[in-house]
C-alpha cells in the first residue's frame, strides 16, 4: 500500500512538471515597447533681409551708330588712312579719292565767275551814267531800261557761277572721306588703287560705335506696368548683362533702362525694351547674345529662406518648423521666389525650418538634426567609390 502511494505521487509530480513546461513554451511572448525612430534632417534659420527683385530675359547687343562708309563721287581710291579694327573719332580722315578732275572744274568755275564779275562791274558803271543822262533827256528812257536789264542778267550769271563753285567745292570735299561717328573700323572691302563708284553697295568698310552701346531685350507683357514705373522713377533702373545664365554667368557690364517699345508683339505677347551701357572695357560687342537681369523692386525686411524649404501641398504651401525634437506643419504664403531664394510670410524671423529630409516627415514627427557633409568630404567619398 505504501509503495502504491509513492507511485501515484511520482506520476502527479511528472504530470505537473509537464504542464508547467508546456505552459512555459506555449504562452505568448510579452510585447516590447519601442521608442519612435528619429528622422535625420537638416535645418536652416529664417532670416530677415532687404531683398531685390529681378526680371530676366534674353537680349542682343546693338550699336547706337553703325555706318557703312561709301564714296559720294566716282574716282580712284588713292589712299587709305586707317587700318582694320582701328578706333577712330568723328571727323578723322579715313581715305582720299583722286580729286584732279574736280579741282580742274573748280578752277574753271572760278574763272567764269571772274569774267562775269568784270562784265557786271562795267555794266553797273554804264548804268550810273545812263541814269544821269536820262535826267536831262540826253538819252532815250528805253536805253536806260536795257542797260538795267543787262546788269540784272549779269548779276544772275555771277550767282550761277558762284553756285557752280560751291558745287565743285562740295564735290572736292567728297574726295576726303571722314568718319561720321566715333567707333571702330571694320573689315575693308576695297584696296588702294580701286576705282570707286557711288553705286557700289558694299562701301569701303563700316564704322561701328562701341562705347556707349545698347542692349535690346524682351520681357513678358505682364511686366509693362512695372517697366512704366521704372522709367518714371527718379533713379534709372539698373540692368546687368551676362554671358550665359543671368545668375551664374559672367557679368559683362551694368547699364540703365532707357526706353520701352511703343507696342506689344502680338505673336509672342512680349514687350521690347532697351538699356544703355558704358562699354569702356568693350566686353559687350554688337550682335552678341546676352542674358539680361533688371532690378524691378526691393522687398524691405523680408523673411528669406532657401527654395527647398517650402513644400507645396494640395491647396497651399507649407514648411516644417522645428519645436524641440519634433516638427510641426506651418502653412505659409509665397511672396516672391527665384532659383536662389523664397520670400514667405506665416513664420517668424529666426524660426528653425527643415531644409532637407521632408519626404519622411509628418506633423509631430521626431527628428534628429544632422549637419551637411562638407563638399570636400563628398568629393573624397566619390573618388574612393570609384
Secondary structure, DSSP 8 states (H G I E B T S, - for coil): -HHHHHHHHHHHHHHHHHHHHHHHHHS-----------EEEEEEE-EEEEEEEEEEEEEEEEES-EEEE--SS-EEEEEE-S-TT-EE-TT-EEEEE--HHHHHHHHHHHHHHHHHHHHHHHHHHHHHHHHHHHHTTSS-HHHHHHHHHHHHHHHHHHHHHHHHHHHHHHHHHHTEEE-SSSEEE---S--TT-EE-TT-SS-SEEEE--SSEEEEEEEEGGGHHHHHHHHHSSS--EEEEEESSTTTSEEEEEEEEEEEEEEEETTTTEEEEEEEE--TT--S-TT-EEEEEEEEEEEEEEEEE-GGG-EE-SSSEEEEEEETTEEEEEEEEEEEE-SS-EEEESS-TT-EEEEE-GGG--TT-BEEE-----HHHHHHHHHHH-
